[in-house]
Each structure stands twice: as C-alpha cells, then as structure tokens.
Amino acid sequence: MRDRYSRVLQTRGAAAVEELVILAGVYAAISGWVVHFSAARPELALSNLVTGIALAVLGLCMSMAPERSRDLNFVVLLLGAWLIVSAWLVPTADAGTGPILSNVITGACVCLFAVVAGGLLMSKRTR
C-alpha cells in the first residue's frame, strides 16, 4: 500500500498538469458563447463543444489515474491540434479574428499540457 501511495505522489505533478487540461476543455466547450460566435458560426461552436467535452472527460480520466494515462496524452495532443486547425477547416463563411485566436491559443495550451504531462510521466517512469 505504501508503494502505491508513493507512486501516486510521484505522478502528482503530471496530474496537476492534466487538471489544466480539464479547464482548457471546459473553456473550449463554452468558447462559442464566451467569444460570441455561436450564432454566426454554429458549426465551429459545435466542433468546439464536442472537442471541449472530450478534453474535459479525458483530463478527468487522466487525473484520476495518472500512472496509466501516458497513452491518453497522445489523444489530448491530437485534440489540441484539432482545436488549432479547426478554425480554418470547419466550413464557415468567415471565421473572424476572435474564434481563430481563441482556438489557436486554447489548442496550443492543450498541446503544451499534453507534452508536459507526458514528459513528466516518462521521467518518473525512468527513475
């Protein structure tokens, strides 16, 4: 039991980063209404909603079991990359500056969080 608690405490830094993924997912889900582009660009708002919910659920799963979340970091990285490029790939008339900046910044943060959490988990495994 002590070994298990020591392993969990060693991966606590990665879990803290993964909790930031939850916050970024929640923001991505509500960004269509926060940045006010949900009425003008409902396809992009729906894409952000689905991606944000998926990020929040993955972040929750990864923070509950950080020692088993190394494989999920790749999925979070892909979802962050999708947030970056979705402003241009989702069919809209004109994405505008607000949605593009929101998606690019949120996606970049999610990608950074996934890389940092994966690096922390890999460094803890090698010790």
PyMOL CGO cylinders between C-alpha atoms (Angstrom):
from pymol import cmd
from pymol.cgo import CYLINDER

trace = [
    CYLINDER, 0.00, 0.00, 0.00, 2.84, 2.39, 0.77, 0.3, 1, 1, 1, 1, 1, 1,
    CYLINDER, 2.84, 2.39, 0.77, 4.41, 1.66, -2.60, 0.3, 1, 1, 1, 1, 1, 1,
    CYLINDER, 4.41, 1.66, -2.60, 1.16, 2.53, -4.30, 0.3, 1, 1, 1, 1, 1, 1,
    CYLINDER, 1.16, 2.53, -4.30, 0.87, 5.83, -2.43, 0.3, 1, 1, 1, 1, 1, 1,
    CYLINDER, 0.87, 5.83, -2.43, 4.47, 6.73, -3.23, 0.3, 1, 1, 1, 1, 1, 1,
    CYLINDER, 4.47, 6.73, -3.23, 3.86, 6.05, -6.94, 0.3, 1, 1, 1, 1, 1, 1,
    CYLINDER, 3.86, 6.05, -6.94, 0.75, 8.23, -6.88, 0.3, 1, 1, 1, 1, 1, 1,
    CYLINDER, 0.75, 8.23, -6.88, 2.61, 11.05, -5.14, 0.3, 1, 1, 1, 1, 1, 1,
    CYLINDER, 2.61, 11.05, -5.14, 5.42, 10.82, -7.70, 0.3, 1, 1, 1, 1, 1, 1,
    CYLINDER, 5.42, 10.82, -7.70, 2.98, 11.36, -10.56, 0.3, 1, 1, 1, 1, 1, 1,
    CYLINDER, 2.98, 11.36, -10.56, 1.15, 14.19, -8.79, 0.3, 1, 1, 1, 1, 1, 1,
    CYLINDER, 1.15, 14.19, -8.79, 2.85, 16.84, -10.95, 0.3, 1, 1, 1, 1, 1, 1,
    CYLINDER, 2.85, 16.84, -10.95, 1.51, 15.20, -14.08, 0.3, 1, 1, 1, 1, 1, 1,
    CYLINDER, 1.51, 15.20, -14.08, -1.95, 15.04, -12.56, 0.3, 1, 1, 1, 1, 1, 1,
    CYLINDER, -1.95, 15.04, -12.56, -1.79, 18.76, -11.80, 0.3, 1, 1, 1, 1, 1, 1,
    CYLINDER, -1.79, 18.76, -11.80, -0.98, 19.48, -15.44, 0.3, 1, 1, 1, 1, 1, 1,
    CYLINDER, -0.98, 19.48, -15.44, -3.79, 17.18, -16.53, 0.3, 1, 1, 1, 1, 1, 1,
    CYLINDER, -3.79, 17.18, -16.53, -6.21, 19.12, -14.38, 0.3, 1, 1, 1, 1, 1, 1,
    CYLINDER, -6.21, 19.12, -14.38, -5.33, 22.12, -16.53, 0.3, 1, 1, 1, 1, 1, 1,
    CYLINDER, -5.33, 22.12, -16.53, -6.50, 20.03, -19.49, 0.3, 1, 1, 1, 1, 1, 1,
    CYLINDER, -6.50, 20.03, -19.49, -9.90, 19.82, -17.79, 0.3, 1, 1, 1, 1, 1, 1,
    CYLINDER, -9.90, 19.82, -17.79, -10.06, 23.62, -17.52, 0.3, 1, 1, 1, 1, 1, 1,
    CYLINDER, -10.06, 23.62, -17.52, -8.95, 24.08, -21.12, 0.3, 1, 1, 1, 1, 1, 1,
    CYLINDER, -8.95, 24.08, -21.12, -11.60, 21.56, -22.21, 0.3, 1, 1, 1, 1, 1, 1,
    CYLINDER, -11.60, 21.56, -22.21, -14.31, 23.40, -20.33, 0.3, 1, 1, 1, 1, 1, 1,
    CYLINDER, -14.31, 23.40, -20.33, -13.21, 26.67, -21.90, 0.3, 1, 1, 1, 1, 1, 1,
    CYLINDER, -13.21, 26.67, -21.90, -13.12, 25.12, -25.36, 0.3, 1, 1, 1, 1, 1, 1,
    CYLINDER, -13.12, 25.12, -25.36, -16.64, 23.79, -24.83, 0.3, 1, 1, 1, 1, 1, 1,
    CYLINDER, -16.64, 23.79, -24.83, -18.07, 27.17, -23.86, 0.3, 1, 1, 1, 1, 1, 1,
    CYLINDER, -18.07, 27.17, -23.86, -15.84, 29.33, -26.09, 0.3, 1, 1, 1, 1, 1, 1,
    CYLINDER, -15.84, 29.33, -26.09, -18.53, 29.66, -28.75, 0.3, 1, 1, 1, 1, 1, 1,
    CYLINDER, -18.53, 29.66, -28.75, -20.68, 31.54, -26.26, 0.3, 1, 1, 1, 1, 1, 1,
    CYLINDER, -20.68, 31.54, -26.26, -17.86, 33.34, -24.45, 0.3, 1, 1, 1, 1, 1, 1,
    CYLINDER, -17.86, 33.34, -24.45, -16.34, 34.75, -27.65, 0.3, 1, 1, 1, 1, 1, 1,
    CYLINDER, -16.34, 34.75, -27.65, -19.82, 35.24, -29.16, 0.3, 1, 1, 1, 1, 1, 1,
    CYLINDER, -19.82, 35.24, -29.16, -19.51, 33.27, -32.38, 0.3, 1, 1, 1, 1, 1, 1,
    CYLINDER, -19.51, 33.27, -32.38, -22.07, 30.53, -31.68, 0.3, 1, 1, 1, 1, 1, 1,
    CYLINDER, -22.07, 30.53, -31.68, -24.87, 32.24, -33.60, 0.3, 1, 1, 1, 1, 1, 1,
    CYLINDER, -24.87, 32.24, -33.60, -22.79, 33.33, -36.59, 0.3, 1, 1, 1, 1, 1, 1,
    CYLINDER, -22.79, 33.33, -36.59, -20.71, 30.12, -36.84, 0.3, 1, 1, 1, 1, 1, 1,
    CYLINDER, -20.71, 30.12, -36.84, -22.71, 27.25, -35.31, 0.3, 1, 1, 1, 1, 1, 1,
    CYLINDER, -22.71, 27.25, -35.31, -20.55, 24.56, -36.97, 0.3, 1, 1, 1, 1, 1, 1,
    CYLINDER, -20.55, 24.56, -36.97, -17.40, 25.86, -35.26, 0.3, 1, 1, 1, 1, 1, 1,
    CYLINDER, -17.40, 25.86, -35.26, -19.25, 26.25, -31.96, 0.3, 1, 1, 1, 1, 1, 1,
    CYLINDER, -19.25, 26.25, -31.96, -20.45, 22.64, -32.19, 0.3, 1, 1, 1, 1, 1, 1,
    CYLINDER, -20.45, 22.64, -32.19, -16.95, 21.43, -33.03, 0.3, 1, 1, 1, 1, 1, 1,
    CYLINDER, -16.95, 21.43, -33.03, -15.55, 23.30, -30.03, 0.3, 1, 1, 1, 1, 1, 1,
    CYLINDER, -15.55, 23.30, -30.03, -18.32, 21.95, -27.80, 0.3, 1, 1, 1, 1, 1, 1,
    CYLINDER, -18.32, 21.95, -27.80, -17.64, 18.32, -28.73, 0.3, 1, 1, 1, 1, 1, 1,
    CYLINDER, -17.64, 18.32, -28.73, -13.86, 18.74, -28.58, 0.3, 1, 1, 1, 1, 1, 1,
    CYLINDER, -13.86, 18.74, -28.58, -14.05, 20.56, -25.25, 0.3, 1, 1, 1, 1, 1, 1,
    CYLINDER, -14.05, 20.56, -25.25, -16.25, 17.89, -23.67, 0.3, 1, 1, 1, 1, 1, 1,
    CYLINDER, -16.25, 17.89, -23.67, -13.88, 15.20, -24.93, 0.3, 1, 1, 1, 1, 1, 1,
    CYLINDER, -13.88, 15.20, -24.93, -10.89, 17.08, -23.50, 0.3, 1, 1, 1, 1, 1, 1,
    CYLINDER, -10.89, 17.08, -23.50, -12.58, 17.57, -20.14, 0.3, 1, 1, 1, 1, 1, 1,
    CYLINDER, -12.58, 17.57, -20.14, -13.50, 13.89, -19.89, 0.3, 1, 1, 1, 1, 1, 1,
    CYLINDER, -13.50, 13.89, -19.89, -10.01, 12.77, -20.93, 0.3, 1, 1, 1, 1, 1, 1,
    CYLINDER, -10.01, 12.77, -20.93, -8.43, 15.20, -18.46, 0.3, 1, 1, 1, 1, 1, 1,
    CYLINDER, -8.43, 15.20, -18.46, -10.65, 13.87, -15.70, 0.3, 1, 1, 1, 1, 1, 1,
    CYLINDER, -10.65, 13.87, -15.70, -9.74, 10.27, -16.53, 0.3, 1, 1, 1, 1, 1, 1,
    CYLINDER, -9.74, 10.27, -16.53, -6.04, 11.12, -16.70, 0.3, 1, 1, 1, 1, 1, 1,
    CYLINDER, -6.04, 11.12, -16.70, -6.02, 12.97, -13.40, 0.3, 1, 1, 1, 1, 1, 1,
    CYLINDER, -6.02, 12.97, -13.40, -7.77, 10.09, -11.64, 0.3, 1, 1, 1, 1, 1, 1,
    CYLINDER, -7.77, 10.09, -11.64, -5.21, 7.51, -12.86, 0.3, 1, 1, 1, 1, 1, 1,
    CYLINDER, -5.21, 7.51, -12.86, -2.04, 9.40, -13.84, 0.3, 1, 1, 1, 1, 1, 1,
    CYLINDER, -2.04, 9.40, -13.84, 0.17, 6.33, -13.90, 0.3, 1, 1, 1, 1, 1, 1,
    CYLINDER, 0.17, 6.33, -13.90, -1.97, 4.82, -16.68, 0.3, 1, 1, 1, 1, 1, 1,
    CYLINDER, -1.97, 4.82, -16.68, -2.54, 7.97, -18.71, 0.3, 1, 1, 1, 1, 1, 1,
    CYLINDER, -2.54, 7.97, -18.71, 0.58, 8.01, -20.85, 0.3, 1, 1, 1, 1, 1, 1,
    CYLINDER, 0.58, 8.01, -20.85, -1.31, 6.71, -23.88, 0.3, 1, 1, 1, 1, 1, 1,
    CYLINDER, -1.31, 6.71, -23.88, -4.12, 9.23, -23.47, 0.3, 1, 1, 1, 1, 1, 1,
    CYLINDER, -4.12, 9.23, -23.47, -1.68, 12.15, -23.70, 0.3, 1, 1, 1, 1, 1, 1,
    CYLINDER, -1.68, 12.15, -23.70, -1.34, 11.45, -27.42, 0.3, 1, 1, 1, 1, 1, 1,
    CYLINDER, -1.34, 11.45, -27.42, -5.11, 11.72, -27.86, 0.3, 1, 1, 1, 1, 1, 1,
    CYLINDER, -5.11, 11.72, -27.86, -5.12, 15.02, -25.95, 0.3, 1, 1, 1, 1, 1, 1,
    CYLINDER, -5.12, 15.02, -25.95, -2.30, 16.24, -28.18, 0.3, 1, 1, 1, 1, 1, 1,
    CYLINDER, -2.30, 16.24, -28.18, -4.34, 15.38, -31.29, 0.3, 1, 1, 1, 1, 1, 1,
    CYLINDER, -4.34, 15.38, -31.29, -7.42, 17.15, -29.90, 0.3, 1, 1, 1, 1, 1, 1,
    CYLINDER, -7.42, 17.15, -29.90, -5.29, 20.23, -29.18, 0.3, 1, 1, 1, 1, 1, 1,
    CYLINDER, -5.29, 20.23, -29.18, -4.01, 20.17, -32.75, 0.3, 1, 1, 1, 1, 1, 1,
    CYLINDER, -4.01, 20.17, -32.75, -7.61, 19.87, -33.97, 0.3, 1, 1, 1, 1, 1, 1,
    CYLINDER, -7.61, 19.87, -33.97, -8.55, 22.97, -31.98, 0.3, 1, 1, 1, 1, 1, 1,
    CYLINDER, -8.55, 22.97, -31.98, -5.75, 24.87, -33.70, 0.3, 1, 1, 1, 1, 1, 1,
    CYLINDER, -5.75, 24.87, -33.70, -6.71, 23.93, -37.25, 0.3, 1, 1, 1, 1, 1, 1,
    CYLINDER, -6.71, 23.93, -37.25, -10.48, 23.68, -36.84, 0.3, 1, 1, 1, 1, 1, 1,
    CYLINDER, -10.48, 23.68, -36.84, -10.99, 27.42, -37.26, 0.3, 1, 1, 1, 1, 1, 1,
    CYLINDER, -10.99, 27.42, -37.26, -9.85, 27.01, -40.86, 0.3, 1, 1, 1, 1, 1, 1,
    CYLINDER, -9.85, 27.01, -40.86, -11.13, 23.50, -41.61, 0.3, 1, 1, 1, 1, 1, 1,
    CYLINDER, -11.13, 23.50, -41.61, -14.69, 23.70, -40.29, 0.3, 1, 1, 1, 1, 1, 1,
    CYLINDER, -14.69, 23.70, -40.29, -16.82, 25.19, -43.08, 0.3, 1, 1, 1, 1, 1, 1,
    CYLINDER, -16.82, 25.19, -43.08, -17.75, 28.74, -42.13, 0.3, 1, 1, 1, 1, 1, 1,
    CYLINDER, -17.75, 28.74, -42.13, -18.28, 31.87, -44.15, 0.3, 1, 1, 1, 1, 1, 1,
    CYLINDER, -18.28, 31.87, -44.15, -15.61, 33.89, -42.36, 0.3, 1, 1, 1, 1, 1, 1,
    CYLINDER, -15.61, 33.89, -42.36, -14.06, 32.68, -39.13, 0.3, 1, 1, 1, 1, 1, 1,
    CYLINDER, -14.06, 32.68, -39.13, -13.08, 36.12, -37.89, 0.3, 1, 1, 1, 1, 1, 1,
    CYLINDER, -13.08, 36.12, -37.89, -10.29, 37.06, -35.52, 0.3, 1, 1, 1, 1, 1, 1,
    CYLINDER, -10.29, 37.06, -35.52, -11.94, 36.13, -32.22, 0.3, 1, 1, 1, 1, 1, 1,
    CYLINDER, -11.94, 36.13, -32.22, -12.69, 32.48, -32.94, 0.3, 1, 1, 1, 1, 1, 1,
    CYLINDER, -12.69, 32.48, -32.94, -9.32, 31.96, -34.60, 0.3, 1, 1, 1, 1, 1, 1,
    CYLINDER, -9.32, 31.96, -34.60, -7.39, 33.44, -31.68, 0.3, 1, 1, 1, 1, 1, 1,
    CYLINDER, -7.39, 33.44, -31.68, -9.49, 31.57, -29.15, 0.3, 1, 1, 1, 1, 1, 1,
    CYLINDER, -9.49, 31.57, -29.15, -8.99, 28.23, -30.88, 0.3, 1, 1, 1, 1, 1, 1,
    CYLINDER, -8.99, 28.23, -30.88, -5.29, 28.70, -31.58, 0.3, 1, 1, 1, 1, 1, 1,
    CYLINDER, -5.29, 28.70, -31.58, -4.44, 29.80, -28.04, 0.3, 1, 1, 1, 1, 1, 1,
    CYLINDER, -4.44, 29.80, -28.04, -6.58, 27.10, -26.43, 0.3, 1, 1, 1, 1, 1, 1,
    CYLINDER, -6.58, 27.10, -26.43, -5.22, 24.42, -28.76, 0.3, 1, 1, 1, 1, 1, 1,
    CYLINDER, -5.22, 24.42, -28.76, -1.63, 25.49, -28.16, 0.3, 1, 1, 1, 1, 1, 1,
    CYLINDER, -1.63, 25.49, -28.16, -2.17, 25.36, -24.40, 0.3, 1, 1, 1, 1, 1, 1,
    CYLINDER, -2.17, 25.36, -24.40, -3.72, 21.90, -24.65, 0.3, 1, 1, 1, 1, 1, 1,
    CYLINDER, -3.72, 21.90, -24.65, -0.81, 20.65, -26.77, 0.3, 1, 1, 1, 1, 1, 1,
    CYLINDER, -0.81, 20.65, -26.77, 1.65, 22.13, -24.28, 0.3, 1, 1, 1, 1, 1, 1,
    CYLINDER, 1.65, 22.13, -24.28, -0.16, 20.49, -21.36, 0.3, 1, 1, 1, 1, 1, 1,
    CYLINDER, -0.16, 20.49, -21.36, -0.15, 17.10, -23.11, 0.3, 1, 1, 1, 1, 1, 1,
    CYLINDER, -0.15, 17.10, -23.11, 3.57, 17.31, -23.89, 0.3, 1, 1, 1, 1, 1, 1,
    CYLINDER, 3.57, 17.31, -23.89, 4.47, 18.44, -20.37, 0.3, 1, 1, 1, 1, 1, 1,
    CYLINDER, 4.47, 18.44, -20.37, 2.31, 15.76, -18.72, 0.3, 1, 1, 1, 1, 1, 1,
    CYLINDER, 2.31, 15.76, -18.72, 3.76, 13.09, -20.99, 0.3, 1, 1, 1, 1, 1, 1,
    CYLINDER, 3.76, 13.09, -20.99, 7.29, 14.27, -20.23, 0.3, 1, 1, 1, 1, 1, 1,
    CYLINDER, 7.29, 14.27, -20.23, 6.66, 14.25, -16.50, 0.3, 1, 1, 1, 1, 1, 1,
    CYLINDER, 6.66, 14.25, -16.50, 5.22, 10.75, -16.64, 0.3, 1, 1, 1, 1, 1, 1,
    CYLINDER, 5.22, 10.75, -16.64, 8.11, 9.46, -18.75, 0.3, 1, 1, 1, 1, 1, 1,
    CYLINDER, 8.11, 9.46, -18.75, 10.69, 11.00, -16.44, 0.3, 1, 1, 1, 1, 1, 1,
    CYLINDER, 10.69, 11.00, -16.44, 9.01, 9.46, -13.40, 0.3, 1, 1, 1, 1, 1, 1,
    CYLINDER, 9.01, 9.46, -13.40, 8.96, 6.02, -15.08, 0.3, 1, 1, 1, 1, 1, 1,
    CYLINDER, 8.96, 6.02, -15.08, 12.66, 6.02, -15.81, 0.3, 1, 1, 1, 1, 1, 1,
    CYLINDER, 12.66, 6.02, -15.81, 13.62, 6.67, -12.21, 0.3, 1, 1, 1, 1, 1, 1,
]
cmd.load_cgo(trace, "trace")
